[in-house]
Amino acid sequence: MPFRGDPDVEAVHDFFRSERQYAGDTLWTFGTSLKSAYVNTFEFLNQAPIVQLWRDGNGVVQAISRIGLAAGEWFYLAAPGYRRAELIREIIDQADSSLELLSGLPSWRTVNYQSDSTGTKRLEDCGYRADGYDQVYMTRSLGTAIAPIPVPTGTSLRSLDPDDPAQVFERGDAQTDAFLDGQSYADVSSWMTRTMRHQLA
């Protein structure tokens, strides 16, 4: 079923809680974390994606796909207990049908972990072929304590007040500046500010 916005926010947020996924999913494919995947469900860089939810008999979200028509890319995640062949095939077919009907593009892409041979095989069975590496993810064990990080002299740390528009804009602007390497980013910074409430959820 389509993502309806506010009525589905809590269910979607619950789906993306890291404790519902195994360790290999804490870095997902259409963002650098499950949290960014949740944020991008609402809007990704000023483009509203097509988001579909798959629920179980109790109404709990067990799989989500996000289709970006302009970018020609789509991504999905299913909860560990629901990664069945028939469900994944349905998710892939729905994405392909949507992009074929609405994007006007000759081809589109998705990504999959190299270690997920089953997921790769299912994509290949539907006509997808690997065309390179997207990103390299690195992880650190939390089995041992992380040493405190020294705070530079003259720097103070404080919690962000989500009800203070000036602080929210400053936070969004800083994040945008950190990743765009001096490029023009007015639209991206505006998007970052608008989605901040979901980042803080």
C-alpha positions in Angstrom: 0.0 0.0 0.0 1.2 3.6 -0.6 2.8 5.6 2.2 0.1 8.0 3.4 2.3 10.5 5.2 1.4 11.4 8.8 -0.9 8.5 9.4 1.9 6.1 8.7 4.8 8.0 10.4 4.9 6.0 13.6 4.7 2.6 11.8 7.5 3.6 9.4 9.6 5.0 12.2 9.2 1.7 14.1 10.2 -0.3 11.0 13.5 1.6 10.8 14.5 1.1 14.4 17.8 -0.6 14.3 16.9 -3.2 16.8 14.4 -4.6 14.3 17.2 -5.3 11.8 20.3 -7.4 12.0 23.8 -5.7 12.1 24.3 -5.9 8.3 21.4 -3.5 7.8 22.5 -0.7 10.1 24.0 0.8 7.0 21.4 0.7 4.3 21.5 1.4 0.6 19.7 4.6 0.0 21.3 6.5 2.8 24.2 6.1 5.1 22.0 4.8 7.9 18.5 3.5 8.7 17.7 7.0 10.1 18.5 8.7 6.8 16.4 6.0 5.0 13.5 7.0 7.2 14.1 10.7 6.6 14.3 10.2 2.8 10.9 8.4 2.8 9.3 11.8 3.1 11.4 13.7 0.6 14.8 13.3 -0.9 16.6 16.4 -2.1 13.4 18.2 -3.0 11.9 15.2 -4.8 8.9 13.3 -3.4 9.6 9.6 -3.9 7.0 6.9 -4.4 7.0 4.9 -1.2 5.3 1.6 -0.8 4.6 -0.3 2.5 4.1 -4.0 3.0 2.3 -4.9 6.2 1.7 -8.2 8.0 -1.7 -9.4 9.2 -1.4 -7.3 12.3 -0.7 -4.1 10.3 3.0 -4.0 11.2 5.2 -2.7 8.4 7.5 -5.5 7.3 9.0 -4.1 4.1 9.4 -0.7 2.4 10.4 0.4 -1.1 11.3 3.9 -2.2 11.3 4.8 -5.9 12.9 8.0 -7.2 11.5 8.6 -10.6 13.7 11.6 -11.5 16.9 9.9 -10.4 15.9 6.5 -11.9 16.7 4.5 -8.9 14.9 2.5 -6.2 15.7 0.8 -3.0 14.0 -1.6 -0.6 14.4 -3.2 2.8 12.4 -6.1 4.2 12.5 -7.2 7.8 14.7 -10.3 8.4 11.8 -12.6 8.9 10.0 -11.4 5.7 12.8 -11.8 3.1 10.9 -14.5 1.2 11.3 -15.0 -2.5 7.7 -14.3 -3.4 7.6 -11.0 -1.4 10.9 -9.8 -2.8 9.7 -10.6 -6.3 6.6 -8.6 -5.7 8.7 -5.6 -4.5 11.0 -5.8 -7.5 8.0 -6.1 -10.0 6.2 -3.1 -8.4 9.3 -0.9 -8.7 9.9 -2.0 -12.3 6.3 -1.4 -13.3 6.3 2.1 -11.6 9.5 3.2 -13.3 8.5 1.8 -16.7 5.1 3.6 -16.5 6.1 6.9 -14.9 9.8 7.7 -15.4 10.2 7.7 -19.1 13.7 6.3 -18.6 15.3 3.5 -20.6 16.8 1.9 -17.5 17.1 2.3 -13.7 19.2 1.1 -10.9 19.2 -0.3 -7.4 21.9 -1.4 -5.0 22.6 -4.5 -3.0 25.2 -5.6 -0.5 27.9 -7.8 -2.2 27.6 -10.2 0.8 23.9 -10.7 0.1 24.2 -13.3 -2.6 20.5 -14.3 -2.2 19.3 -10.7 -2.8 21.7 -10.3 -5.7 20.4 -13.6 -7.3 16.8 -12.4 -7.0 17.6 -9.2 -8.7 19.4 -11.1 -11.5 16.5 -13.4 -11.9 14.4 -10.3 -12.7 16.8 -9.0 -15.3 19.2 -6.9 -13.3 23.0 -7.0 -13.8 25.8 -5.7 -11.7 27.5 -2.7 -13.2 30.0 -1.7 -10.5 30.4 -0.8 -6.8 28.4 2.0 -5.3 30.0 2.6 -1.9 32.4 0.9 0.5 30.9 0.6 4.0 33.2 0.2 7.0 32.0 -0.8 10.5 33.4 -0.7 14.0 32.5 -3.1 16.7 30.8 -1.8 19.8 32.0 -4.8 21.8 34.5 -2.5 23.6 34.0 1.0 25.0 34.8 3.9 22.7 37.3 6.3 24.3 36.0 9.8 25.0 36.7 12.3 22.2 38.5 15.5 23.3 36.6 18.7 22.7 38.7 21.4 21.1 39.5 24.4 23.2 36.8 27.1 22.9 34.2 24.6 21.6 31.0 24.0 23.5 28.5 21.1 23.0 24.8 21.6 23.5 21.6 19.8 22.5 19.7 21.2 19.5 16.4 22.8 20.3 14.1 21.5 17.5 11.6 24.4 18.3 14.2 27.1 17.6 14.1 27.9 13.8 17.5 29.6 13.9 19.2 26.5 15.5 17.5 24.1 13.1 18.6 26.2 10.1 22.2 26.4 11.4 22.2 22.7 12.0 20.9 21.9 8.5 23.3 24.4 6.9 26.3 22.9 8.7 25.4 19.4 7.5 24.9 20.5 4.0 28.2 22.4 3.9 30.0 19.4 5.3 29.0 17.2 2.4 28.8 19.4 -0.7 32.4 20.6 -0.7 31.9 24.2 -1.6 29.2 23.7 -4.2 26.0 25.8 -4.3 23.6 24.3 -1.9 20.7 26.7 -1.2 18.0 24.1 -2.3 19.7 21.3 -0.4 20.1 23.3 2.7 16.4 24.2 2.5 15.5 20.5 2.2 17.8 19.6 5.1 16.0 22.2 7.3 12.6 21.0 6.3 13.4 17.4 7.1 15.1 18.1 10.4 12.1 17.2 12.4 12.2 13.7 11.0 16.0 13.5 11.6 15.3 14.3 15.3 12.4 11.8 15.6 
